[in-house]
Amino acid sequence: MVNDVSIGRTEGALGWGGYRRLHVVRMGEAVRREAWVEECVPMQCRNELLWIEYASGKTIQRFHLSMHWPCREMVCLEREGGSYPAAVWKDTSLRTSELIRLAAQEFFAATEAWPTLALIRGGEAGRKIPERLGLGEGLAEVRIEAVKWAPGNCAIVYEERHAAE
């Protein structure tokens, strides 16, 4: 993390909506936002980054930085008793097939393997979901599974073989 000895607390999480959330608290001096953005926010998300900075406390002043951005990065997915690498891509302006392809490219860049399974939000009435999607000319296909817990406008991809291990 950012080299900052007066950090009191940091919290980083992937929220249910598919947004990454980071909250930093520093005692006595403002949090260096630019350093945290450089360290933690993927380049492809910086144009959609939202943040708020504020101070609290009367006797000991605490400075807060709270940042939110759409998740477009590798995460550790815990599913069916296992934990394995996965790529998440959140974008409200793209079709599901485009989200899956972008997440697959992110996964390949990080692991040098193509994902075999894509998880997307399912359960909405009348929404038809294909069973498979080709990732491109001469590339692998992914099986698509609709799950109710996946964030909307988001694709999560990983290798199914990790789930069996």
CNS distance restraints for C-alpha pairs under 8 A (distance, minus, plus):
assign (resid   1 and name CA) (resid  36 and name CA) 7.98 0.50 0.50
assign (resid   1 and name CA) (resid  39 and name CA) 6.86 0.50 0.50
assign (resid   2 and name CA) (resid  35 and name CA) 6.58 0.50 0.50
assign (resid   2 and name CA) (resid  36 and name CA) 6.34 0.50 0.50
assign (resid   2 and name CA) (resid  39 and name CA) 6.66 0.50 0.50
assign (resid   6 and name CA) (resid  26 and name CA) 5.78 0.50 0.50
assign (resid   6 and name CA) (resid  27 and name CA) 5.97 0.50 0.50
assign (resid   6 and name CA) (resid  28 and name CA) 8.00 0.50 0.50
assign (resid   7 and name CA) (resid  24 and name CA) 7.29 0.50 0.50
assign (resid   7 and name CA) (resid  25 and name CA) 5.98 0.50 0.50
assign (resid   7 and name CA) (resid  26 and name CA) 4.43 0.50 0.50
assign (resid   7 and name CA) (resid  27 and name CA) 6.60 0.50 0.50
assign (resid   8 and name CA) (resid  24 and name CA) 7.74 0.50 0.50
assign (resid   8 and name CA) (resid  25 and name CA) 5.50 0.50 0.50
assign (resid   8 and name CA) (resid  26 and name CA) 5.34 0.50 0.50
assign (resid   8 and name CA) (resid  27 and name CA) 6.51 0.50 0.50
assign (resid   9 and name CA) (resid  23 and name CA) 7.93 0.50 0.50
assign (resid   9 and name CA) (resid  24 and name CA) 5.84 0.50 0.50
assign (resid   9 and name CA) (resid  25 and name CA) 5.24 0.50 0.50
assign (resid   9 and name CA) (resid  26 and name CA) 7.25 0.50 0.50
assign (resid  10 and name CA) (resid  22 and name CA) 7.12 0.50 0.50
assign (resid  10 and name CA) (resid  23 and name CA) 5.56 0.50 0.50
assign (resid  10 and name CA) (resid  24 and name CA) 4.46 0.50 0.50
assign (resid  10 and name CA) (resid  25 and name CA) 6.43 0.50 0.50
assign (resid  11 and name CA) (resid  21 and name CA) 7.79 0.50 0.50
assign (resid  11 and name CA) (resid  22 and name CA) 5.50 0.50 0.50
assign (resid  11 and name CA) (resid  23 and name CA) 5.12 0.50 0.50
assign (resid  11 and name CA) (resid  24 and name CA) 6.59 0.50 0.50
assign (resid  12 and name CA) (resid  20 and name CA) 7.32 0.50 0.50
assign (resid  12 and name CA) (resid  21 and name CA) 5.55 0.50 0.50
assign (resid  12 and name CA) (resid  22 and name CA) 4.30 0.50 0.50
assign (resid  12 and name CA) (resid  23 and name CA) 6.51 0.50 0.50
assign (resid  13 and name CA) (resid  20 and name CA) 5.80 0.50 0.50
assign (resid  13 and name CA) (resid  21 and name CA) 5.23 0.50 0.50
assign (resid  13 and name CA) (resid  22 and name CA) 6.55 0.50 0.50
assign (resid  14 and name CA) (resid  18 and name CA) 6.42 0.50 0.50
assign (resid  14 and name CA) (resid  19 and name CA) 5.79 0.50 0.50
assign (resid  14 and name CA) (resid  20 and name CA) 4.43 0.50 0.50
assign (resid  14 and name CA) (resid  21 and name CA) 6.09 0.50 0.50
assign (resid  14 and name CA) (resid  71 and name CA) 7.43 0.50 0.50
assign (resid  15 and name CA) (resid  19 and name CA) 5.35 0.50 0.50
assign (resid  15 and name CA) (resid  20 and name CA) 6.05 0.50 0.50
assign (resid  15 and name CA) (resid  21 and name CA) 6.78 0.50 0.50
assign (resid  16 and name CA) (resid 150 and name CA) 7.64 0.50 0.50
assign (resid  16 and name CA) (resid 151 and name CA) 5.96 0.50 0.50
assign (resid  17 and name CA) (resid 151 and name CA) 4.95 0.50 0.50
assign (resid  17 and name CA) (resid 152 and name CA) 6.79 0.50 0.50
assign (resid  18 and name CA) (resid  70 and name CA) 6.22 0.50 0.50
assign (resid  18 and name CA) (resid  71 and name CA) 5.83 0.50 0.50
assign (resid  18 and name CA) (resid  90 and name CA) 6.04 0.50 0.50
assign (resid  18 and name CA) (resid 151 and name CA) 5.30 0.50 0.50
assign (resid  18 and name CA) (resid 152 and name CA) 7.48 0.50 0.50
assign (resid  18 and name CA) (resid 154 and name CA) 6.66 0.50 0.50
assign (resid  19 and name CA) (resid  68 and name CA) 6.38 0.50 0.50
assign (resid  19 and name CA) (resid  69 and name CA) 5.41 0.50 0.50
assign (resid  19 and name CA) (resid  70 and name CA) 4.33 0.50 0.50
assign (resid  19 and name CA) (resid  71 and name CA) 5.10 0.50 0.50
assign (resid  19 and name CA) (resid  90 and name CA) 7.50 0.50 0.50
assign (resid  20 and name CA) (resid  68 and name CA) 5.62 0.50 0.50
assign (resid  20 and name CA) (resid  69 and name CA) 5.37 0.50 0.50
assign (resid  20 and name CA) (resid  70 and name CA) 5.99 0.50 0.50
assign (resid  20 and name CA) (resid  71 and name CA) 5.34 0.50 0.50
assign (resid  21 and name CA) (resid  66 and name CA) 7.41 0.50 0.50
assign (resid  21 and name CA) (resid  67 and name CA) 5.80 0.50 0.50
assign (resid  21 and name CA) (resid  68 and name CA) 4.66 0.50 0.50
assign (resid  21 and name CA) (resid  69 and name CA) 6.84 0.50 0.50
assign (resid  22 and name CA) (resid  65 and name CA) 7.98 0.50 0.50
assign (resid  22 and name CA) (resid  66 and name CA) 5.79 0.50 0.50
assign (resid  22 and name CA) (resid  67 and name CA) 5.24 0.50 0.50
assign (resid  22 and name CA) (resid  68 and name CA) 6.59 0.50 0.50
assign (resid  23 and name CA) (resid  64 and name CA) 7.10 0.50 0.50
assign (resid  23 and name CA) (resid  65 and name CA) 5.68 0.50 0.50
assign (resid  23 and name CA) (resid  66 and name CA) 4.36 0.50 0.50
assign (resid  23 and name CA) (resid  67 and name CA) 6.41 0.50 0.50
assign (resid  24 and name CA) (resid  31 and name CA) 7.42 0.50 0.50
assign (resid  24 and name CA) (resid  64 and name CA) 5.66 0.50 0.50
assign (resid  24 and name CA) (resid  65 and name CA) 5.16 0.50 0.50
assign (resid  24 and name CA) (resid  66 and name CA) 6.45 0.50 0.50
assign (resid  25 and name CA) (resid  31 and name CA) 7.24 0.50 0.50
assign (resid  25 and name CA) (resid  62 and name CA) 6.42 0.50 0.50
assign (resid  25 and name CA) (resid  63 and name CA) 5.55 0.50 0.50
assign (resid  25 and name CA) (resid  64 and name CA) 4.56 0.50 0.50
assign (resid  25 and name CA) (resid  65 and name CA) 6.56 0.50 0.50
assign (resid  26 and name CA) (resid  30 and name CA) 6.69 0.50 0.50
assign (resid  26 and name CA) (resid  31 and name CA) 5.97 0.50 0.50
assign (resid  26 and name CA) (resid  62 and name CA) 5.61 0.50 0.50
assign (resid  26 and name CA) (resid  63 and name CA) 5.12 0.50 0.50
assign (resid  26 and name CA) (resid  64 and name CA) 6.49 0.50 0.50
assign (resid  27 and name CA) (resid  60 and name CA) 7.17 0.50 0.50
assign (resid  27 and name CA) (resid  61 and name CA) 6.06 0.50 0.50
assign (resid  27 and name CA) (resid  62 and name CA) 4.57 0.50 0.50
assign (resid  27 and name CA) (resid  63 and name CA) 6.21 0.50 0.50
assign (resid  28 and name CA) (resid  60 and name CA) 6.83 0.50 0.50
assign (resid  28 and name CA) (resid  61 and name CA) 5.29 0.50 0.50
assign (resid  28 and name CA) (resid  62 and name CA) 5.92 0.50 0.50
assign (resid  28 and name CA) (resid  63 and name CA) 7.08 0.50 0.50
assign (resid  29 and name CA) (resid  61 and name CA) 7.87 0.50 0.50
assign (resid  29 and name CA) (resid  62 and name CA) 7.46 0.50 0.50
assign (resid  29 and name CA) (resid  63 and name CA) 6.51 0.50 0.50
assign (resid  30 and name CA) (resid  63 and name CA) 5.29 0.50 0.50
assign (resid  30 and name CA) (resid  64 and name CA) 7.53 0.50 0.50
assign (resid  31 and name CA) (resid  63 and name CA) 6.31 0.50 0.50
assign (resid  31 and name CA) (resid  64 and name CA) 6.73 0.50 0.50
assign (resid  31 and name CA) (resid  65 and name CA) 6.43 0.50 0.50
assign (resid  32 and name CA) (resid  36 and name CA) 6.66 0.50 0.50
assign (resid  33 and name CA) (resid  37 and name CA) 6.13 0.50 0.50
assign (resid  33 and name CA) (resid  65 and name CA) 7.11 0.50 0.50
assign (resid  34 and name CA) (resid  38 and name CA) 6.12 0.50 0.50
assign (resid  35 and name CA) (resid  39 and name CA) 6.15 0.50 0.50
assign (resid  36 and name CA) (resid  40 and name CA) 5.80 0.50 0.50
assign (resid  36 and name CA) (resid  41 and name CA) 7.62 0.50 0.50
assign (resid  37 and name CA) (resid  41 and name CA) 5.08 0.50 0.50
assign (resid  37 and name CA) (resid  46 and name CA) 7.91 0.50 0.50
assign (resid  41 and name CA) (resid  45 and name CA) 6.62 0.50 0.50
assign (resid  41 and name CA) (resid  46 and name CA) 6.50 0.50 0.50
assign (resid  41 and name CA) (resid  69 and name CA) 7.75 0.50 0.50
assign (resid  42 and name CA) (resid  46 and name CA) 6.68 0.50 0.50
assign (resid  42 and name CA) (resid  72 and name CA) 7.38 0.50 0.50
assign (resid  42 and name CA) (resid  73 and name CA) 7.15 0.50 0.50
assign (resid  44 and name CA) (resid  72 and name CA) 7.31 0.50 0.50
assign (resid  45 and name CA) (resid  49 and name CA) 6.38 0.50 0.50
assign (resid  45 and name CA) (resid  69 and name CA) 6.31 0.50 0.50
assign (resid  45 and name CA) (resid  70 and name CA) 6.46 0.50 0.50
assign (resid  45 and name CA) (resid  71 and name CA) 7.56 0.50 0.50
assign (resid  45 and name CA) (resid  72 and name CA) 6.94 0.50 0.50
assign (resid  46 and name CA) (resid  69 and name CA) 7.53 0.50 0.50
assign (resid  48 and name CA) (resid  69 and name CA) 6.11 0.50 0.50
assign (resid  48 and name CA) (resid  70 and name CA) 7.25 0.50 0.50
assign (resid  49 and name CA) (resid  67 and name CA) 6.96 0.50 0.50
assign (resid  49 and name CA) (resid  68 and name CA) 5.93 0.50 0.50
assign (resid  49 and name CA) (resid  69 and name CA) 4.76 0.50 0.50
assign (resid  49 and name CA) (resid  70 and name CA) 7.75 0.50 0.50
assign (resid  50 and name CA) (resid  67 and name CA) 5.68 0.50 0.50
assign (resid  50 and name CA) (resid  68 and name CA) 5.24 0.50 0.50
assign (resid  50 and name CA) (resid  69 and name CA) 6.35 0.50 0.50
assign (resid  51 and name CA) (resid  65 and name CA) 7.01 0.50 0.50
assign (resid  51 and name CA) (resid  66 and name CA) 5.47 0.50 0.50
assign (resid  51 and name CA) (resid  67 and name CA) 4.25 0.50 0.50
assign (resid  51 and name CA) (resid  68 and name CA) 6.30 0.50 0.50
assign (resid  52 and name CA) (resid  65 and name CA) 5.93 0.50 0.50
assign (resid  52 and name CA) (resid  66 and name CA) 5.39 0.50 0.50
assign (resid  52 and name CA) (resid  67 and name CA) 6.67 0.50 0.50
assign (resid  53 and name CA) (resid  63 and name CA) 7.37 0.50 0.50
assign (resid  53 and name CA) (resid  64 and name CA) 5.55 0.50 0.50
assign (resid  53 and name CA) (resid  65 and name CA) 4.65 0.50 0.50
assign (resid  53 and name CA) (resid  66 and name CA) 6.51 0.50 0.50
assign (resid  54 and name CA) (resid  63 and name CA) 5.92 0.50 0.50
assign (resid  54 and name CA) (resid  64 and name CA) 5.33 0.50 0.50
assign (resid  54 and name CA) (resid  65 and name CA) 6.87 0.50 0.50
assign (resid  55 and name CA) (resid  61 and name CA) 6.70 0.50 0.50
assign (resid  55 and name CA) (resid  62 and name CA) 5.58 0.50 0.50
assign (resid  55 and name CA) (resid  63 and name CA) 4.41 0.50 0.50
assign (resid  55 and name CA) (resid  64 and name CA) 5.99 0.50 0.50
assign (resid  56 and name CA) (resid  61 and name CA) 5.82 0.50 0.50
assign (resid  56 and name CA) (resid  62 and name CA) 5.21 0.50 0.50
assign (resid  56 and name CA) (resid  63 and name CA) 6.45 0.50 0.50
assign (resid  56 and name CA) (resid  64 and name CA) 7.81 0.50 0.50
assign (resid  57 and name CA) (resid  61 and name CA) 4.79 0.50 0.50
assign (resid  57 and name CA) (resid  62 and name CA) 5.93 0.50 0.50
assign (resid  70 and name CA) (resid  89 and name CA) 7.71 0.50 0.50
assign (resid  70 and name CA) (resid  90 and name CA) 5.53 0.50 0.50
assign (resid  70 and name CA) (resid  91 and name CA) 6.95 0.50 0.50
assign (resid  71 and name CA) (resid  88 and name CA) 6.14 0.50 0.50
assign (resid  71 and name CA) (resid  89 and name CA) 5.79 0.50 0.50
assign (resid  71 and name CA) (resid  90 and name CA) 5.51 0.50 0.50
assign (resid  72 and name CA) (resid  87 and name CA) 7.27 0.50 0.50
assign (resid  72 and name CA) (resid  88 and name CA) 5.38 0.50 0.50
assign (resid  72 and name CA) (resid  89 and name CA) 4.27 0.50 0.50
assign (resid  72 and name CA) (resid  90 and name CA) 6.02 0.50 0.50
assign (resid  72 and name CA) (resid 103 and name CA) 7.37 0.50 0.50
assign (resid  72 and name CA) (resid 106 and name CA) 7.99 0.50 0.50
assign (resid  73 and name CA) (resid  87 and name CA) 5.56 0.50 0.50
assign (resid  73 and name CA) (resid  88 and name CA) 5.60 0.50 0.50
assign (resid  73 and name CA) (resid  89 and name CA) 6.72 0.50 0.50
assign (resid  73 and name CA) (resid 103 and name CA) 7.89 0.50 0.50
assign (resid  73 and name CA) (resid 106 and name CA) 6.79 0.50 0.50
assign (resid  74 and name CA) (resid  85 and name CA) 6.77 0.50 0.50
assign (resid  74 and name CA) (resid  86 and name CA) 5.58 0.50 0.50
assign (resid  74 and name CA) (resid  87 and name CA) 4.29 0.50 0.50
assign (resid  74 and name CA) (resid  88 and name CA) 6.29 0.50 0.50
assign (resid  74 and name CA) (resid 106 and name CA) 7.32 0.50 0.50
assign (resid  74 and name CA) (resid 107 and name CA) 6.87 0.50 0.50
assign (resid  74 and name CA) (resid 110 and name CA) 7.55 0.50 0.50
assign (resid  75 and name CA) (resid  85 and name CA) 5.97 0.50 0.50
assign (resid  75 and name CA) (resid  86 and name CA) 5.40 0.50 0.50
assign (resid  75 and name CA) (resid  87 and name CA) 5.98 0.50 0.50
assign (resid  75 and name CA) (resid  88 and name CA) 7.04 0.50 0.50
assign (resid  76 and name CA) (resid  83 and name CA) 6.33 0.50 0.50
assign (resid  76 and name CA) (resid  84 and name CA) 5.49 0.50 0.50
assign (resid  76 and name CA) (resid  85 and name CA) 4.85 0.50 0.50
assign (resid  76 and name CA) (resid  86 and name CA) 6.04 0.50 0.50
assign (resid  77 and name CA) (resid  82 and name CA) 7.99 0.50 0.50
assign (resid  77 and name CA) (resid  83 and name CA) 5.43 0.50 0.50
assign (resid  77 and name CA) (resid  84 and name CA) 5.43 0.50 0.50
assign (resid  77 and name CA) (resid  85 and name CA) 6.07 0.50 0.50
assign (resid  77 and name CA) (resid  86 and name CA) 5.92 0.50 0.50
assign (resid  78 and name CA) (resid  82 and name CA) 5.51 0.50 0.50
assign (resid  78 and name CA) (resid  83 and name CA) 4.31 0.50 0.50
assign (resid  78 and name CA) (resid  84 and name CA) 6.67 0.50 0.50
assign (resid  79 and name CA) (resid  83 and name CA) 6.43 0.50 0.50
assign (resid  79 and name CA) (resid 163 and name CA) 7.46 0.50 0.50
assign (resid  80 and name CA) (resid 163 and name CA) 7.04 0.50 0.50
assign (resid  82 and name CA) (resid 162 and name CA) 7.74 0.50 0.50
assign (resid  82 and name CA) (resid 163 and name CA) 6.02 0.50 0.50
assign (resid  82 and name CA) (resid 165 and name CA) 7.84 0.50 0.50
assign (resid  83 and name CA) (resid 163 and name CA) 7.77 0.50 0.50
assign (resid  84 and name CA) (resid 158 and name CA) 7.92 0.50 0.50
assign (resid  84 and name CA) (resid 162 and name CA) 6.26 0.50 0.50
assign (resid  84 and name CA) (resid 163 and name CA) 7.52 0.50 0.50
assign (resid  85 and name CA) (resid 158 and name CA) 6.56 0.50 0.50
assign (resid  86 and name CA) (resid 107 and name CA) 6.64 0.50 0.50
assign (resid  86 and name CA) (resid 156 and name CA) 6.58 0.50 0.50
assign (resid  86 and name CA) (resid 157 and name CA) 5.49 0.50 0.50
assign (resid  86 and name CA) (resid 158 and name CA) 4.62 0.50 0.50
assign (resid  86 and name CA) (resid 159 and name CA) 7.77 0.50 0.50
assign (resid  87 and name CA) (resid 103 and name CA) 5.46 0.50 0.50
assign (resid  87 and name CA) (resid 104 and name CA) 7.06 0.50 0.50
assign (resid  87 and name CA) (resid 106 and name CA) 6.27 0.50 0.50
assign (resid  87 and name CA) (resid 107 and name CA) 5.21 0.50 0.50
assign (resid  87 and name CA) (resid 156 and name CA) 5.64 0.50 0.50
assign (resid  87 and name CA) (resid 157 and name CA) 5.36 0.50 0.50
assign (resid  87 and name CA) (resid 158 and name CA) 6.63 0.50 0.50
assign (resid  88 and name CA) (resid 103 and name CA) 5.74 0.50 0.50
assign (resid  88 and name CA) (resid 154 and name CA) 6.99 0.50 0.50
assign (resid  88 and name CA) (resid 155 and name CA) 5.72 0.50 0.50
assign (resid  88 and name CA) (resid 156 and name CA) 4.50 0.50 0.50
assign (resid  88 and name CA) (resid 157 and name CA) 6.63 0.50 0.50
assign (resid  89 and name CA) (resid  99 and name CA) 6.02 0.50 0.50
assign (resid  89 and name CA) (resid 100 and name CA) 7.51 0.50 0.50
assign (resid  89 and name CA) (resid 102 and name CA) 6.80 0.50 0.50
assign (resid  89 and name CA) (resid 103 and name CA) 5.14 0.50 0.50
assign (resid  89 and name CA) (resid 154 and name CA) 5.53 0.50 0.50
assign (resid  89 and name CA) (resid 155 and name CA) 5.38 0.50 0.50
assign (resid  89 and name CA) (resid 156 and name CA) 6.64 0.50 0.50
assign (resid  90 and name CA) (resid  99 and name CA) 7.12 0.50 0.50
assign (resid  90 and name CA) (resid 153 and name CA) 5.87 0.50 0.50
assign (resid  90 and name CA) (resid 154 and name CA) 4.28 0.50 0.50
assign (resid  90 and name CA) (resid 155 and name CA) 6.67 0.50 0.50
assign (resid  91 and name CA) (resid  99 and name CA) 7.21 0.50 0.50
assign (resid  91 and name CA) (resid 153 and name CA) 5.86 0.50 0.50
assign (resid  91 and name CA) (resid 154 and name CA) 6.47 0.50 0.50
assign (resid  92 and name CA) (resid 153 and name CA) 5.27 0.50 0.50
assign (resid  92 and name CA) (resid 154 and name CA) 7.88 0.50 0.50
assign (resid  94 and name CA) (resid  98 and name CA) 6.11 0.50 0.50
assign (resid  94 and name CA) (resid  99 and name CA) 6.40 0.50 0.50
assign (resid  94 and name CA) (resid 153 and name CA) 7.55 0.50 0.50
assign (resid  95 and name CA) (resid  99 and name CA) 6.38 0.50 0.50
assign (resid  95 and name CA) (resid 153 and name CA) 7.84 0.50 0.50
assign (resid  96 and name CA) (resid 100 and name CA) 6.22 0.50 0.50
assign (resid  96 and name CA) (resid 120 and name CA) 7.93 0.50 0.50
assign (resid  96 and name CA) (resid 153 and name CA) 6.96 0.50 0.50
assign (resid  96 and name CA) (resid 154 and name CA) 7.42 0.50 0.50
assign (resid  96 and name CA) (resid 155 and name CA) 7.20 0.50 0.50
assign (resid  97 and name CA) (resid 101 and name CA) 6.29 0.50 0.50
assign (resid  97 and name CA) (resid 133 and name CA) 7.39 0.50 0.50
assign (resid  98 and name CA) (resid 102 and name CA) 6.15 0.50 0.50
assign (resid  99 and name CA) (resid 103 and name CA) 6.08 0.50 0.50
assign (resid  99 and name CA) (resid 153 and name CA) 7.80 0.50 0.50
assign (resid  99 and name CA) (resid 154 and name CA) 6.51 0.50 0.50
assign (resid  99 and name CA) (resid 155 and name CA) 5.63 0.50 0.50
assign (resid 100 and name CA) (resid 104 and name CA) 6.01 0.50 0.50
assign (resid 100 and name CA) (resid 118 and name CA) 6.65 0.50 0.50
assign (resid 100 and name CA) (resid 155 and name CA) 5.35 0.50 0.50
assign (resid 100 and name CA) (resid 156 and name CA) 7.35 0.50 0.50
assign (resid 100 and name CA) (resid 157 and name CA) 7.15 0.50 0.50
assign (resid 101 and name CA) (resid 105 and name CA) 6.21 0.50 0.50
assign (resid 101 and name CA) (resid 135 and name CA) 5.81 0.50 0.50
assign (resid 102 and name CA) (resid 106 and name CA) 6.29 0.50 0.50
assign (resid 103 and name CA) (resid 107 and name CA) 6.13 0.50 0.50
assign (resid 103 and name CA) (resid 155 and name CA) 6.57 0.50 0.50
assign (resid 103 and name CA) (resid 156 and name CA) 6.78 0.50 0.50
assign (resid 103 and name CA) (resid 157 and name CA) 6.30 0.50 0.50
assign (resid 104 and name CA) (resid 108 and name CA) 6.10 0.50 0.50
assign (resid 104 and name CA) (resid 114 and name CA) 6.49 0.50 0.50
assign (resid 104 and name CA) (resid 115 and name CA) 6.10 0.50 0.50
assign (resid 104 and name CA) (resid 135 and name CA) 7.60 0.50 0.50
assign (resid 104 and name CA) (resid 157 and name CA) 6.30 0.50 0.50
assign (resid 105 and name CA) (resid 109 and name CA) 6.09 0.50 0.50
assign (resid 105 and name CA) (resid 114 and name CA) 7.83 0.50 0.50
assign (resid 106 and name CA) (resid 110 and name CA) 6.36 0.50 0.50
assign (resid 107 and name CA) (resid 111 and name CA) 6.00 0.50 0.50
assign (resid 107 and name CA) (resid 112 and name CA) 7.59 0.50 0.50
assign (resid 107 and name CA) (resid 113 and name CA) 7.29 0.50 0.50
assign (resid 107 and name CA) (resid 114 and name CA) 6.80 0.50 0.50
assign (resid 107 and name CA) (resid 115 and name CA) 6.82 0.50 0.50
assign (resid 107 and name CA) (resid 157 and name CA) 7.31 0.50 0.50
assign (resid 107 and name CA) (resid 158 and name CA) 7.27 0.50 0.50
assign (resid 108 and name CA) (resid 112 and name CA) 4.65 0.50 0.50
assign (resid 108 and name CA) (resid 113 and name CA) 5.02 0.50 0.50
assign (resid 108 and name CA) (resid 114 and name CA) 5.26 0.50 0.50
assign (resid 108 and name CA) (resid 115 and name CA) 7.38 0.50 0.50
assign (resid 114 and name CA) (resid 140 and name CA) 6.71 0.50 0.50
assign (resid 114 and name CA) (resid 158 and name CA) 7.98 0.50 0.50
assign (resid 114 and name CA) (resid 159 and name CA) 7.33 0.50 0.50
assign (resid 115 and name CA) (resid 142 and name CA) 6.59 0.50 0.50
assign (resid 115 and name CA) (resid 157 and name CA) 5.90 0.50 0.50
assign (resid 115 and name CA) (resid 158 and name CA) 4.63 0.50 0.50
assign (resid 115 and name CA) (resid 159 and name CA) 4.54 0.50 0.50
assign (resid 115 and name CA) (resid 160 and name CA) 7.56 0.50 0.50
assign (resid 116 and name CA) (resid 140 and name CA) 7.72 0.50 0.50
assign (resid 116 and name CA) (resid 141 and name CA) 6.71 0.50 0.50
assign (resid 116 and name CA) (resid 142 and name CA) 4.48 0.50 0.50
assign (resid 116 and name CA) (resid 143 and name CA) 6.08 0.50 0.50
assign (resid 116 and name CA) (resid 157 and name CA) 7.37 0.50 0.50
assign (resid 116 and name CA) (resid 158 and name CA) 6.21 0.50 0.50
assign (resid 116 and name CA) (resid 159 and name CA) 4.86 0.50 0.50
assign (resid 116 and name CA) (resid 160 and name CA) 5.83 0.50 0.50
assign (resid 117 and name CA) (resid 142 and name CA) 5.02 0.50 0.50
assign (resid 117 and name CA) (resid 143 and name CA) 4.76 0.50 0.50
assign (resid 117 and name CA) (resid 144 and name CA) 5.87 0.50 0.50
assign (resid 117 and name CA) (resid 145 and name CA) 7.25 0.50 0.50
assign (resid 117 and name CA) (resid 157 and name CA) 5.60 0.50 0.50
assign (resid 117 and name CA) (resid 158 and name CA) 5.65 0.50 0.50
assign (resid 117 and name CA) (resid 159 and name CA) 6.08 0.50 0.50
assign (resid 117 and name CA) (resid 160 and name CA) 5.95 0.50 0.50
assign (resid 118 and name CA) (resid 142 and name CA) 6.27 0.50 0.50
assign (resid 118 and name CA) (resid 143 and name CA) 6.11 0.50 0.50
assign (resid 118 and name CA) (resid 144 and name CA) 4.81 0.50 0.50
assign (resid 118 and name CA) (resid 145 and name CA) 6.17 0.50 0.50
assign (resid 118 and name CA) (resid 155 and name CA) 6.45 0.50 0.50
assign (resid 118 and name CA) (resid 156 and name CA) 5.55 0.50 0.50
assign (resid 118 and name CA) (resid 157 and name CA) 4.36 0.50 0.50
assign (resid 118 and name CA) (resid 158 and name CA) 6.78 0.50 0.50
assign (resid 119 and name CA) (resid 144 and name CA) 6.03 0.50 0.50
assign (resid 119 and name CA) (resid 145 and name CA) 5.04 0.50 0.50
assign (resid 119 and name CA) (resid 146 and name CA) 5.82 0.50 0.50
assign (resid 119 and name CA) (resid 147 and name CA) 6.58 0.50 0.50
assign (resid 119 and name CA) (resid 150 and name CA) 7.02 0.50 0.50
assign (resid 119 and name CA) (resid 155 and name CA) 5.86 0.50 0.50
assign (resid 119 and name CA) (resid 156 and name CA) 5.04 0.50 0.50
assign (resid 119 and name CA) (resid 157 and name CA) 6.25 0.50 0.50
assign (resid 120 and name CA) (resid 144 and name CA) 7.36 0.50 0.50
assign (resid 120 and name CA) (resid 145 and name CA) 6.44 0.50 0.50
assign (resid 120 and name CA) (resid 146 and name CA) 5.04 0.50 0.50
assign (resid 120 and name CA) (resid 147 and name CA) 6.13 0.50 0.50
assign (resid 120 and name CA) (resid 150 and name CA) 5.75 0.50 0.50
assign (resid 120 and name CA) (resid 151 and name CA) 7.48 0.50 0.50
assign (resid 120 and name CA) (resid 152 and name CA) 7.55 0.50 0.50
assign (resid 120 and name CA) (resid 154 and name CA) 6.42 0.50 0.50
assign (resid 120 and name CA) (resid 155 and name CA) 5.21 0.50 0.50
assign (resid 120 and name CA) (resid 156 and name CA) 6.65 0.50 0.50
assign (resid 121 and name CA) (resid 146 and name CA) 5.39 0.50 0.50
assign (resid 121 and name CA) (resid 147 and name CA) 5.21 0.50 0.50
assign (resid 121 and name CA) (resid 148 and name CA) 5.46 0.50 0.50
assign (resid 121 and name CA) (resid 149 and name CA) 6.74 0.50 0.50
assign (resid 121 and name CA) (resid 150 and name CA) 4.75 0.50 0.50
assign (resid 121 and name CA) (resid 151 and name CA) 6.09 0.50 0.50
assign (resid 121 and name CA) (resid 152 and name CA) 5.70 0.50 0.50
assign (resid 121 and name CA) (resid 153 and name CA) 7.77 0.50 0.50
assign (resid 121 and name CA) (resid 154 and name CA) 7.50 0.50 0.50
assign (resid 122 and name CA) (resid 127 and name CA) 7.86 0.50 0.50
assign (resid 122 and name CA) (resid 146 and name CA) 4.31 0.50 0.50
assign (resid 122 and name CA) (resid 147 and name CA) 5.02 0.50 0.50
assign (resid 122 and name CA) (resid 148 and name CA) 5.26 0.50 0.50
assign (resid 122 and name CA) (resid 150 and name CA) 7.83 0.50 0.50
assign (resid 123 and name CA) (resid 127 and name CA) 7.81 0.50 0.50
assign (resid 123 and name CA) (resid 146 and name CA) 7.18 0.50 0.50
assign (resid 123 and name CA) (resid 147 and name CA) 7.14 0.50 0.50
assign (resid 123 and name CA) (resid 148 and name CA) 6.00 0.50 0.50
assign (resid 129 and name CA) (resid 144 and name CA) 7.79 0.50 0.50
assign (resid 129 and name CA) (resid 146 and name CA) 7.59 0.50 0.50
assign (resid 130 and name CA) (resid 144 and name CA) 6.88 0.50 0.50
assign (resid 131 and name CA) (resid 143 and name CA) 5.89 0.50 0.50
assign (resid 131 and name CA) (resid 144 and name CA) 5.26 0.50 0.50
assign (resid 131 and name CA) (resid 145 and name CA) 7.29 0.50 0.50
assign (resid 132 and name CA) (resid 141 and name CA) 6.52 0.50 0.50
assign (resid 132 and name CA) (resid 142 and name CA) 5.57 0.50 0.50
assign (resid 132 and name CA) (resid 143 and name CA) 4.48 0.50 0.50
assign (resid 132 and name CA) (resid 144 and name CA) 5.47 0.50 0.50
assign (resid 133 and name CA) (resid 141 and name CA) 5.43 0.50 0.50
assign (resid 133 and name CA) (resid 142 and name CA) 5.43 0.50 0.50
assign (resid 133 and name CA) (resid 143 and name CA) 6.64 0.50 0.50
assign (resid 133 and name CA) (resid 144 and name CA) 7.22 0.50 0.50
assign (resid 134 and name CA) (resid 139 and name CA) 7.04 0.50 0.50
assign (resid 134 and name CA) (resid 140 and name CA) 6.20 0.50 0.50
assign (resid 134 and name CA) (resid 141 and name CA) 4.21 0.50 0.50
assign (resid 134 and name CA) (resid 142 and name CA) 6.48 0.50 0.50
assign (resid 135 and name CA) (resid 139 and name CA) 5.69 0.50 0.50
assign (resid 135 and name CA) (resid 140 and name CA) 5.84 0.50 0.50
assign (resid 135 and name CA) (resid 141 and name CA) 5.64 0.50 0.50
assign (resid 135 and name CA) (resid 142 and name CA) 7.28 0.50 0.50
assign (resid 136 and name CA) (resid 140 and name CA) 7.43 0.50 0.50
assign (resid 150 and name CA) (resid 154 and name CA) 7.32 0.50 0.50
assign (resid 150 and name CA) (resid 155 and name CA) 7.92 0.50 0.50
assign (resid 150 and name CA) (resid 156 and name CA) 7.95 0.50 0.50
assign (resid 159 and name CA) (resid 163 and name CA) 7.66 0.50 0.50
assign (resid 160 and name CA) (resid 164 and name CA) 7.09 0.50 0.50
assign (resid 161 and name CA) (resid 165 and name CA) 6.60 0.50 0.50
